[in-house]
Every structure is written in C-alpha cells, then in structure tokens.
Amino acid sequence: MPAADERRLRQVIEPLVTGAGFDLEALTVQTAGRRRVVKVIVDSDEGVDLDRAAALSRAISAELDTDDAVLGAAAYVLEVTSPGVGRPLSAPRHFRRSRRRLLVVTTADGRTVTGHLLRVVEPGPDGAPAGITLLVGPKAEEQLLGWDDVVRARVEVEFSSAPAAVRDRLDAELGPVAPAAPIALDDDEPDDDSDDEPDDDVEADELDVDELDDTDDETDEHPGDGTTDVPGGQDEGAHR
C-alpha cells in the first residue's frame, strides 16, 4: 500500500480509535489474495474488552465503507485487536499497562534483567531518576532501571506462579488480583421459578438473530468480510 494511502487510512482510523478511549498502537495493511487485511491494534489503561472493540470495529467499518478513496472497491478484512504477549514495550504507557507482569529487559550495558514490574517511576521534584522498578528473584529484590538504561523490554509468558515474596509485594502495592467469577453449571435440579411467567433468559435465547444483527448483508457488489479479534471472542460481519 503506498505511503500516501497509509497516511490517509491512519487519518480516518486514528480519530475513531481515540474517540473510543483507546490508543492506536499499530496499523497495518496486508494483501491476502484479492482482499486486504486491515489490522488495527489498540490498547488502553483499562485494557480492551470485547464489547468496546466490537463497537470500534463497526465504527471503522462504517467509515471505510463510505469512503472508497481509502481502500478502493476491493474487499477487505478488518481486525481490531489488543497487543499480544511478547510485543516490545517502548513507551511509558506500555509499561504502566504491564504492571505486575514478568518483563525481560535488555539494558544499555548488555545485561538481561528479568523481573515483575512493580511500578513506573515518574520524574519528581526531588530529582529522582525516572524509569521502572522490577521485583527480581525469589526474594523480590527491587531494582530500579532508568529510562536511559532500558534498551529493549518485552512481556514474558509465565508458566508458573510468581514466588510468594513477589506476589506479596505486588499485592501490597497494587492490590490483590480479583478472583475470577465462578461459572454457574447447569444441574438436574428444576428451577424454583416454575410459574407460568416466561423466563427472561429463555426469551433472550429465542429472539430472532436477524433482529439483533445490524450488519448489511448486501455484498453482491463488494463482497468481503470483517472480523473483530479481541481476547475472549470474535465478532464477524460483512464489509464491502
């Protein structure tokens, strides 16, 4: 895609991303057969949930579908997703959103420091150096790395729990991690609500899907599809 077209695409998409409360972390366009794959990577301090990402995807699709000057008449696939594990951390906001996680940091003197991110240190009036504080080792020893010391950093996948001392320090400063909500399992017991009133959940399940789908199915002239890819789910529809 020519650089001028990429700039035009960014000019269209970035205001929508910002208006939805996200930061645009990356925007790429790739060709896949006769289609183009438009990948929009977004993030925020609150994370990226399925509903907000799906709403953003619909807004971007609507804008692209009404402006043929951006992508032309070719079909496209739209992916709105959050940054994956292993992506490089390059801005202070990336580190703020990675607190509590295990980082691998390459320093200016060639060392590799691995530790859980405890805090992001902002410049203060006392002249304290700004940077990041990691909890290193099983004893959760604090290690401050100034921004000038950090050459590369990425989130590391954890296959086991952090040491107890690390968990205690993280919980003390950042608060304990909220336990996952229990999943209700169906059992053979009949529901207590056995009256003739229709159950709200049943009514929702029996709704005609077509009544809830606001996606335009008119795809004869410009066939294509779009996907919203976020952790935990996927929302599909037709575009162009």
C-alpha positions in Angstrom: 0.0 0.0 0.0 1.5 3.4 -1.0 2.7 5.6 1.9 0.2 8.3 1.0 -2.7 5.8 1.2 -1.4 4.5 4.6 -1.4 8.1 5.9 -4.9 8.6 4.6 -6.0 5.4 6.3 -4.5 6.5 9.6 -6.2 9.9 9.3 -9.5 8.1 9.1 -9.0 5.4 11.7 -7.0 7.2 14.5 -9.7 9.8 15.4 -12.2 6.9 15.8 -9.8 5.0 18.0 -9.1 8.0 20.1 -12.8 8.8 20.4 -13.4 5.3 21.7 -10.9 5.8 24.5 -8.1 3.8 23.0 -4.5 4.4 21.9 -3.7 3.3 18.3 -0.6 1.1 18.9 -0.2 -0.2 15.3 -2.0 -0.1 11.9 -1.0 -2.5 9.2 -2.5 -3.4 5.8 -1.6 -6.6 4.0 -2.8 -8.2 0.8 -4.3 -11.7 1.1 -5.4 -12.9 -2.3 -8.0 -10.4 -3.6 -8.6 -9.0 -0.2 -6.8 -6.6 2.0 -6.3 -7.3 5.7 -6.5 -4.1 7.8 -5.2 -4.8 11.3 -5.8 -2.2 14.0 -4.0 -2.8 17.3 -5.4 -0.7 20.2 -4.9 -0.5 23.9 -5.9 1.5 27.0 -5.2 1.7 30.7 -8.4 -0.3 31.3 -7.5 -3.0 28.7 -9.5 -4.0 25.7 -12.8 -5.7 26.2 -14.9 -7.4 23.5 -17.9 -5.1 23.6 -15.8 -1.9 23.2 -13.6 -3.4 20.5 -16.7 -4.7 18.6 -18.2 -1.2 18.7 -15.0 0.3 17.4 -14.8 -2.2 14.6 -18.3 -1.3 13.5 -17.5 2.4 13.5 -14.3 1.9 11.5 -16.1 -0.4 9.0 -18.9 2.2 8.5 -16.3 4.9 7.8 -14.3 2.8 5.4 -17.4 1.6 3.6 -18.4 5.2 2.9 -15.0 6.4 1.7 -13.8 4.4 -1.3 -10.8 6.8 -1.6 -9.2 5.0 1.3 -9.2 1.3 0.3 -10.9 1.5 -3.1 -13.5 -1.0 -4.1 -11.6 -4.1 -3.1 -12.9 -6.4 -0.4 -11.2 -6.2 3.0 -11.0 -7.9 6.3 -10.8 -5.7 9.4 -9.2 -7.0 12.6 -9.4 -4.9 15.8 -7.2 -6.5 18.4 -5.2 -5.8 21.5 -1.4 -6.2 21.7 -0.2 -9.7 22.2 2.3 -11.1 24.7 5.8 -10.6 23.6 5.3 -7.3 21.9 8.0 -4.8 22.6 7.4 -2.1 25.2 8.6 1.2 24.0 6.5 4.0 25.6 5.9 4.7 29.3 2.2 3.9 28.8 3.1 0.4 27.7 5.0 -0.2 31.0 2.1 1.2 33.1 -0.2 -1.3 31.5 2.2 -4.1 32.2 2.5 -3.7 35.9 2.5 -7.0 37.8 3.7 -8.8 34.7 7.0 -10.6 34.1 9.3 -8.5 31.9 12.6 -9.3 30.2 14.7 -6.1 29.9 17.9 -5.6 28.0 20.0 -2.8 29.5 22.4 -0.4 27.9 25.4 -2.2 29.3 24.2 -5.5 27.7 22.7 -7.2 30.8 19.4 -9.0 30.7 17.2 -8.3 33.7 14.1 -10.4 34.3 11.5 -9.4 36.9 7.9 -8.5 37.7 7.1 -4.8 37.0 6.2 -3.2 40.3 5.9 0.5 39.3 6.7 3.1 36.7 8.6 5.9 38.3 7.7 9.4 37.0 10.2 12.3 37.2 9.8 14.0 40.6 10.7 17.4 42.1 13.4 15.7 44.2 15.3 14.8 41.1 14.8 11.1 41.5 15.5 9.2 38.3 12.5 8.2 36.2 12.2 4.6 35.0 10.8 1.3 36.1 11.1 -0.8 39.3 11.3 -4.6 38.9 11.0 -7.2 41.6 13.9 -9.6 40.8 14.5 -13.1 42.2 12.6 -15.2 44.7 13.2 -12.6 47.4 11.5 -9.8 45.4 14.5 -7.5 45.5 13.6 -4.1 44.0 15.8 -3.0 41.0 15.3 0.5 39.5 16.2 0.9 35.8 16.2 4.4 34.4 14.7 5.0 31.0 18.2 5.5 29.6 19.2 2.0 30.9 16.3 0.3 29.1 17.2 -0.6 25.5 14.6 -3.3 24.9 11.8 -4.7 27.0 9.0 -7.3 26.4 6.4 -9.2 28.4 7.4 -12.8 29.1 4.9 -15.6 29.3 4.7 -17.1 32.8 4.1 -20.9 33.0 4.1 -21.0 36.8 3.1 -18.7 39.7 5.5 -16.0 40.8 7.4 -16.6 44.1 5.4 -15.9 47.2 7.5 -12.9 48.1 6.9 -11.4 44.7 3.2 -11.9 45.0 3.1 -10.4 48.4 4.9 -7.2 47.3 2.7 -6.9 44.2 -0.5 -7.3 46.2 0.7 -4.8 48.9 1.4 -2.1 46.3 -1.1 -2.8 43.5 -3.8 -4.6 45.4 -4.7 -8.3 45.2 -5.9 -9.8 41.9 -9.7 -10.1 41.9 -10.7 -13.8 41.8 -12.4 -14.9 38.6 -16.2 -15.1 38.9 -17.4 -18.7 39.3 -19.1 -20.2 36.3 -22.6 -21.5 37.1 -23.1 -25.1 35.9 -26.5 -26.5 34.9 -27.7 -29.3 37.2 -30.7 -31.6 37.2 -32.5 -29.6 39.8 -35.6 -27.9 38.5 -35.6 -24.1 38.7 -37.5 -22.6 41.6 -39.3 -20.3 39.2 -41.8 -22.8 38.0 -44.7 -20.4 37.4 -46.2 -19.6 34.0 -44.1 -16.4 33.7 -41.7 -16.7 30.7 -38.0 -16.8 31.8 -36.0 -13.7 30.7 -33.1 -15.9 29.7 -35.3 -18.1 27.6 -36.8 -15.1 25.9 -33.3 -13.8 25.0 -32.3 -17.1 23.6 -35.4 -17.3 21.5 -35.0 -13.9 19.9 -34.6 -13.9 16.1 -30.9 -13.4 15.4 -31.8 -11.3 12.3 -33.5 -8.8 14.6 -30.2 -8.2 16.5 -27.9 -8.2 13.5 -27.4 -4.7 12.2 -24.9 -5.8 9.6 -25.7 -5.1 6.0 -25.9 -8.3 4.1 -25.8 -6.6 0.7 -22.5 -7.9 -0.5 -23.1 -8.5 -4.2 -21.2 -5.5 -5.5 -18.3 -5.5 -3.0 -18.1 -8.9 -1.3 -15.9 -9.2 1.8 -15.9 -9.8 5.5 -14.6 -8.2 8.6 -13.6 -9.6 11.9 -13.1 -8.1 15.3 -10.4 -10.1 17.1 -10.1 -9.5 20.8 -9.2 -11.7 23.7 -12.1 -14.0 24.6 -14.3 -13.7 21.5 -14.8 -12.7 17.9 -17.4 -10.7 16.1 -18.0 -11.2 12.4 -19.8 -9.3 9.8 -19.8 -8.4 6.1 -17.9 -5.4 4.7 -17.8 -4.0 1.2 
